Amino acid sequence: MNSRVQILDAAGRFVGQIGRLGDSPGQFSRPKGVAADSFGHVYVIDALFDNVQIFDPAGRLLLAFGAPGSGAGEFWLPNGIAISRNNEIFVADSYNRRLQIFKYIGPS
């Protein structure tokens, strides 16, 4: 595992990446899912850090949320993410046996 999100062009050629191995904001240890919203934001879940990181289209970190646990906004081994047409964020929180739903309301 290379602990990054690779950006490819329409022909499948590597053009850039988001993140790298590490334990600081903007870095990943066990990325398990990636999704994009209608604004071009890229969402990455990390199963080791139990969080979601949101990046702008240029790959700059905008926001990270989540923590280990079983409360609202907390995760235990999240393993999937999807974004609806209305930009709702669905996170599969596997060991808590639930789906959590969020909405990004930051600047576009």
BALOBA-1460 file (C-alpha; in Angstrom, 3 decimals):
// residues 108
<rec num="1" residu="m" x="0.000" y="0.000" z="0.000"/>
<rec num="2" residu="n" x="1.385" y="3.422" z="-0.919"/>
<rec num="3" residu="s" x="-0.752" y="5.530" z="1.487"/>
<rec num="4" residu="r" x="-1.688" y="8.170" z="-1.067"/>
<rec num="5" residu="v" x="-4.441" y="9.063" z="-3.517"/>
<rec num="6" residu="q" x="-3.122" y="9.060" z="-7.063"/>
<rec num="7" residu="i" x="-4.520" y="11.515" z="-9.600"/>
<rec num="8" residu="l" x="-4.691" y="10.239" z="-13.173"/>
<rec num="9" residu="d" x="-5.643" y="11.959" z="-16.401"/>
<rec num="10" residu="a" x="-8.285" y="10.628" z="-18.812"/>
<rec num="11" residu="a" x="-5.676" y="8.369" z="-20.446"/>
<rec num="12" residu="g" x="-4.709" y="6.860" z="-17.082"/>
<rec num="13" residu="r" x="-1.370" y="8.674" z="-16.782"/>
<rec num="14" residu="f" x="-0.193" y="9.721" z="-13.321"/>
<rec num="15" residu="v" x="-0.403" y="13.516" z="-12.902"/>
<rec num="16" residu="g" x="-0.200" y="13.974" z="-9.145"/>
<rec num="17" residu="q" x="-1.068" y="12.730" z="-5.711"/>
<rec num="18" residu="i" x="-2.807" y="13.712" z="-2.488"/>
<rec num="19" residu="g" x="-1.174" y="12.758" z="0.782"/>
<rec num="20" residu="r" x="1.596" y="10.371" z="1.721"/>
<rec num="21" residu="l" x="2.451" y="7.962" z="4.516"/>
<rec num="22" residu="g" x="2.450" y="9.672" z="7.901"/>
<rec num="23" residu="d" x="0.442" y="10.635" z="10.944"/>
<rec num="24" residu="s" x="-0.032" y="14.376" z="10.416"/>
<rec num="25" residu="p" x="-2.935" y="16.221" z="8.793"/>
<rec num="26" residu="g" x="-2.906" y="15.585" z="5.040"/>
<rec num="27" residu="q" x="-1.140" y="12.258" z="5.492"/>
<rec num="28" residu="f" x="-2.502" y="8.708" z="5.653"/>
<rec num="29" residu="s" x="-1.694" y="5.418" z="7.311"/>
<rec num="30" residu="r" x="-4.500" y="3.121" z="6.135"/>
<rec num="31" residu="p" x="-6.635" y="4.931" z="3.548"/>
<rec num="32" residu="k" x="-9.702" y="2.798" z="2.881"/>
<rec num="33" residu="g" x="-11.957" y="4.901" z="0.698"/>
<rec num="34" residu="v" x="-12.026" y="7.934" z="-1.549"/>
<rec num="35" residu="a" x="-14.880" y="9.989" z="-3.031"/>
<rec num="36" residu="a" x="-15.443" y="13.379" z="-4.649"/>
<rec num="37" residu="d" x="-18.277" y="15.887" z="-4.386"/>
<rec num="38" residu="s" x="-19.775" y="18.214" z="-6.994"/>
<rec num="39" residu="f" x="-17.294" y="20.967" z="-6.049"/>
<rec num="40" residu="g" x="-14.304" y="18.733" z="-6.819"/>
<rec num="41" residu="h" x="-13.407" y="18.196" z="-3.173"/>
<rec num="42" residu="v" x="-11.714" y="14.855" z="-2.514"/>
<rec num="43" residu="y" x="-12.689" y="12.911" z="0.627"/>
<rec num="44" residu="v" x="-10.414" y="10.212" z="2.048"/>
<rec num="45" residu="i" x="-11.164" y="7.965" z="5.023"/>
<rec num="46" residu="d" x="-8.322" y="6.488" z="7.050"/>
<rec num="47" residu="a" x="-9.041" y="3.316" z="9.014"/>
<rec num="48" residu="l" x="-6.085" y="3.707" z="11.383"/>
<rec num="49" residu="f" x="-6.851" y="7.315" z="12.344"/>
<rec num="50" residu="d" x="-10.643" y="6.802" z="12.214"/>
<rec num="51" residu="n" x="-11.151" y="10.058" z="10.365"/>
<rec num="52" residu="v" x="-12.208" y="11.746" z="7.129"/>
<rec num="53" residu="q" x="-9.957" y="14.286" z="5.431"/>
<rec num="54" residu="i" x="-11.314" y="16.722" z="2.843"/>
<rec num="55" residu="f" x="-9.052" y="18.233" z="0.173"/>
<rec num="56" residu="d" x="-9.694" y="20.946" z="-2.406"/>
<rec num="57" residu="p" x="-9.239" y="20.162" z="-6.126"/>
<rec num="58" residu="a" x="-5.576" y="21.251" z="-5.885"/>
<rec num="59" residu="g" x="-4.923" y="18.718" z="-3.106"/>
<rec num="60" residu="r" x="-4.779" y="21.165" z="-0.187"/>
<rec num="61" residu="l" x="-6.253" y="19.917" z="3.072"/>
<rec num="62" residu="l" x="-9.450" y="21.804" z="3.960"/>
<rec num="63" residu="l" x="-10.776" y="19.870" z="6.927"/>
<rec num="64" residu="a" x="-10.316" y="16.669" z="8.903"/>
<rec num="65" residu="f" x="-12.966" y="15.250" z="11.206"/>
<rec num="66" residu="g" x="-13.579" y="12.138" z="13.224"/>
<rec num="67" residu="a" x="-11.875" y="10.310" z="16.061"/>
<rec num="68" residu="p" x="-11.817" y="6.787" z="17.455"/>
<rec num="69" residu="g" x="-14.996" y="5.876" z="19.304"/>
<rec num="70" residu="s" x="-18.656" y="5.035" z="19.051"/>
<rec num="71" residu="g" x="-20.283" y="8.460" z="19.485"/>
<rec num="72" residu="a" x="-21.631" y="10.740" z="16.792"/>
<rec num="73" residu="g" x="-18.810" y="11.745" z="14.449"/>
<rec num="74" residu="e" x="-16.553" y="9.024" z="15.827"/>
<rec num="75" residu="f" x="-15.513" y="5.933" z="13.894"/>
<rec num="76" residu="w" x="-14.224" y="2.456" z="14.494"/>
<rec num="77" residu="l" x="-12.498" y="1.177" z="11.363"/>
<rec num="78" residu="p" x="-14.359" y="3.163" z="8.698"/>
<rec num="79" residu="n" x="-14.090" y="1.324" z="5.399"/>
<rec num="80" residu="g" x="-16.210" y="3.076" z="2.790"/>
<rec num="81" residu="i" x="-17.316" y="6.542" z="1.728"/>
<rec num="82" residu="a" x="-19.761" y="7.907" z="-0.842"/>
<rec num="83" residu="i" x="-21.048" y="11.375" z="-1.723"/>
<rec num="84" residu="s" x="-24.641" y="11.966" z="-2.843"/>
<rec num="85" residu="r" x="-25.790" y="14.373" z="-5.558"/>
<rec num="86" residu="n" x="-26.689" y="16.754" z="-2.712"/>
<rec num="87" residu="n" x="-23.122" y="16.510" z="-1.354"/>
<rec num="88" residu="e" x="-24.128" y="14.433" z="1.656"/>
<rec num="89" residu="i" x="-21.219" y="12.372" z="2.965"/>
<rec num="90" residu="f" x="-21.966" y="8.719" z="3.763"/>
<rec num="91" residu="v" x="-19.342" y="6.901" z="5.834"/>
<rec num="92" residu="a" x="-19.534" y="3.139" z="6.426"/>
<rec num="93" residu="d" x="-18.455" y="2.792" z="10.070"/>
<rec num="94" residu="s" x="-17.796" y="-0.945" z="10.036"/>
<rec num="95" residu="y" x="-17.069" y="-1.987" z="13.623"/>
<rec num="96" residu="n" x="-19.767" y="0.335" z="14.965"/>
<rec num="97" residu="r" x="-22.131" y="-1.375" z="12.490"/>
<rec num="98" residu="r" x="-23.651" y="1.831" z="11.184"/>
<rec num="99" residu="l" x="-23.698" y="4.374" z="8.398"/>
<rec num="100" residu="q" x="-23.034" y="7.969" z="9.433"/>
<rec num="101" residu="i" x="-24.228" y="10.859" z="7.271"/>
<rec num="102" residu="f" x="-22.629" y="14.308" z="7.207"/>
<rec num="103" residu="k" x="-22.857" y="17.472" z="5.119"/>
<rec num="104" residu="y" x="-19.879" y="19.642" z="4.139"/>
<rec num="105" residu="i" x="-20.990" y="23.266" z="4.481"/>
<rec num="106" residu="g" x="-17.645" y="24.991" z="4.124"/>
<rec num="107" residu="p" x="-16.627" y="27.293" z="1.293"/>
<rec num="108" residu="s" x="-16.886" y="25.755" z="-2.147"/>
